[in-house]
Amino acid sequence: KWRIVFPNNGRQGKDWKQASTVYSGNRIQTTKYTWFTFLPQNLFEQFHRLGNLYFFFLAVLNWFPQVEVFHREITVLPLIVVLLASMIKDAIEDYRKYRFDKTINFSKTRVYDK
């Protein structure tokens, strides 16, 4: 497949040198995570959801002996299952975006110019 690009050579042609230093690559990247930022960034996003925060609060509250209702491990289990399922879903989505970006970035490009 060919990717066809139609440049706008009007006003942007004058600022080409300045724009080429800022945007040196023409690579598309739609992924959200990297290998190093996946776990902290995903956990940060997961705990912005009210349901996950609620289960986390219950798990922390259950570690105090005065208010312990269930076994400590049982209250953490639903939170771990939900977080793990969401993490797996986000990882699969991000990997699919990565593969699609890779195919777009390595496709042949035909540029129409004046």
C-alpha positions as a printed NumPy array, in Angstrom:
array([[  0.   ,   0.   ,   0.   ],
       [  1.034,   3.563,  -0.644],
       [  0.51 ,   6.448,   1.689],
       [ -0.271,   9.624,  -0.245],
       [  0.673,  12.99 ,   1.232],
       [ -0.485,  16.34 ,  -0.159],
       [  1.691,  19.09 ,   1.335],
       [  0.415,  22.604,   1.776],
       [  3.159,  24.724,   0.214],
       [  1.619,  28.07 ,   1.035],
       [  2.475,  29.621,   4.342],
       [  4.292,  26.535,   5.714],
       [  6.915,  26.608,   2.936],
       [  8.464,  29.759,   4.395],
       [  8.866,  28.269,   7.857],
       [ 10.316,  24.956,   6.666],
       [ 13.719,  25.354,   8.323],
       [ 12.237,  26.22 ,  11.695],
       [  9.665,  23.42 ,  11.534],
       [ 12.208,  20.832,  10.375],
       [ 14.355,  21.393,  13.466],
       [ 11.406,  20.984,  15.824],
       [  9.763,  18.095,  13.935],
       [ 12.793,  16.231,  12.649],
       [ 10.976,  12.926,  12.161],
       [  7.788,  12.202,  10.331],
       [  6.874,   9.237,  12.512],
       [  3.372,   8.504,  13.775],
       [  3.04 ,   7.4  ,  17.397],
       [ -0.382,   6.834,  18.952],
       [  0.684,   4.509,  21.762],
       [  0.169,   5.647,  25.311],
       [  2.702,   3.524,  27.185],
       [  6.314,   2.386,  26.989],
       [  7.865,  -0.644,  28.652],
       [  9.03 ,   1.441,  31.598],
       [  5.936,   3.592,  32.115],
       [  3.226,   0.959,  31.658],
       [  2.787,  -0.141,  35.272],
       [  2.922,   3.246,  37.062],
       [  0.937,   5.121,  34.436],
       [ -1.701,   2.408,  34.146],
       [ -2.125,   2.161,  37.921],
       [ -2.425,   5.939,  38.082],
       [ -5.208,   5.856,  35.487],
       [ -6.936,   2.883,  37.111],
       [ -7.173,   4.596,  40.49 ],
       [ -8.841,   7.609,  38.922],
       [-11.91 ,   5.409,  38.518],
       [-14.234,   5.662,  41.483],
       [-14.985,   1.928,  41.695],
       [-11.323,   0.962,  41.923],
       [-10.724,   3.637,  44.523],
       [-13.685,   2.324,  46.542],
       [-12.36 ,  -1.257,  46.559],
       [ -8.895,   0.028,  47.48 ],
       [-10.393,   1.958,  50.404],
       [-12.211,  -1.179,  51.592],
       [ -9.032,  -3.241,  51.342],
       [ -7.028,  -0.696,  53.339],
       [ -9.799,  -0.359,  55.911],
       [ -9.957,  -4.12 ,  56.341],
       [ -6.27 ,  -4.271,  57.378],
       [ -7.143,  -2.586,  60.675],
       [ -8.175,  -5.192,  63.273],
       [-10.869,  -2.949,  64.798],
       [-12.927,  -2.806,  61.587],
       [-11.922,  -6.11 ,  59.998],
       [-14.974,  -7.809,  58.517],
       [-13.489, -10.381,  56.124],
       [-10.102, -11.96 ,  55.812],
       [ -7.558,  -9.484,  54.546],
       [ -6.764, -11.45 ,  51.415],
       [-10.412, -11.76 ,  50.39 ],
       [-10.972,  -8.004,  50.222],
       [ -7.862,  -7.469,  48.08 ],
       [ -8.824, -10.221,  45.607],
       [-11.616,  -8.353,  43.708],
       [ -9.402,  -5.295,  43.36 ],
       [ -6.509,  -7.348,  41.989],
       [ -8.756,  -9.177,  39.514],
       [-10.293,  -5.962,  38.183],
       [ -6.935,  -4.176,  37.951],
       [ -5.295,  -7.14 ,  36.25 ],
       [ -8.104,  -7.478,  33.694],
       [ -7.962,  -3.765,  32.903],
       [ -4.174,  -3.873,  32.597],
       [ -4.301,  -6.789,  30.184],
       [ -6.952,  -5.029,  28.091],
       [ -4.928,  -1.8  ,  27.983],
       [ -1.737,  -3.674,  27.097],
       [ -3.428,  -5.47 ,  24.205],
       [ -4.933,  -2.228,  22.89 ],
       [ -1.614,  -0.409,  23.136],
       [  0.218,  -3.249,  21.386],
       [ -2.299,  -3.164,  18.527],
       [ -1.751,   0.584,  18.211],
       [  2.01 ,  -0.016,  18.171],
       [  1.717,  -2.592,  15.37 ],
       [ -0.551,  -0.316,  13.325],
       [  1.824,   2.641,  13.809],
       [  4.709,   0.466,  12.694],
       [  2.938,  -0.531,   9.476],
       [  2.061,   3.099,   8.734],
       [  5.567,   4.364,   9.5  ],
       [  7.246,   1.801,   7.242],
       [  4.81 ,   2.088,   4.343],
       [  5.885,   3.629,   1.057],
       [  4.918,   7.247,   0.668],
       [  4.141,   9.205,  -2.454],
       [  4.317,  12.977,  -2.011],
       [  2.664,  15.274,  -4.516],
       [  4.423,  18.572,  -4.891],
       [  4.089,  21.435,  -7.346]])
